[in-house]
Amino acid sequence: MDKCKVVLADDHAILTQGTSSLLSEHDDIELVGTASDGEQLHKLVQELHPDILISDITMPGKSIFDISNDIKRKGLNTKVIIFTMHESPDYVYKALNSHISGYLTKNSVKNELIDAINSIKEGKEYYSQPISQIIVKGFKSRNHQDTEDQNPINVLSKREKEVLTLLIEGLNSRQIAEKLFLSERTVSNHRANMLQKCKVNNTVELVRLYLDNVNKW
């Protein structure tokens, strides 16, 4: 099995050492480079083309958001995980609109970063619980503000939006069914209807559609 190549960026040496140590415990992960500022990080990404980039937000030099957008613009396959102490909604929404694949807080449980890496390797996205709550709060608070022609998510029914909210929180169909007192088949039907209404192919694209439009809510 090919190892997942990771570049790590943080301007705090102690935190870099701790995260590096965590990554080294996993044989399927290879830390190929570290950076302490944005310019160095941008250079490493261009040279090494890592599978995953793990970065703090507030580093000197080039912004991680600019780097992530540059990765997307150049068609690189590198996925970006924000790993930071910052939980400001402004940062979260900016990350969501900068092609970030994951956002974790540094007070996450030890192995959550590894869970995020594994999820993103499978083509998913990963957000720690505090970040998911910010996303869902934004989803709910703006739920009644825009009309259907302003945001594609508004084509969904109230129940479908409830299902989507729980999907964003990371629940599966069985868990959603239990929480909403529905049958699992009904939840599956809601998911299929949402894909059709929003003209997307799968749940990942559906969640991405929401994330791409969250700043319009």
Salt bridges, closest charged atoms under 4 A:
ASP10 OD1 - HIS12 ND1 3.36
ASP10 OD2 - LYS106 NZ 2.57
ASP11 OD1 - HIS12 ND1 3.06
GLU25 OE2 - LYS110 NZ 3.76
ASP28 OD2 - LYS121 NZ 3.48
ASP56 OD2 - LYS106 NZ 3.15
ASP70 OD2 - HIS42 NE2 2.87
ASP70 OD1 - ARG73 NH2 2.85
ASP70 OD2 - LYS74 NZ 3.30
GLU122 OE1 - LYS124 NZ 3.44
GLU125 OE2 - ARG208 NH2 2.43
GLU160 OE1 - LYS197 NZ 2.90
GLU162 OE1 - ARG159 NH1 2.81
GLU178 OE2 - ARG174 NH1 3.26
ASP212 OD1 - ARG208 NH1 3.14
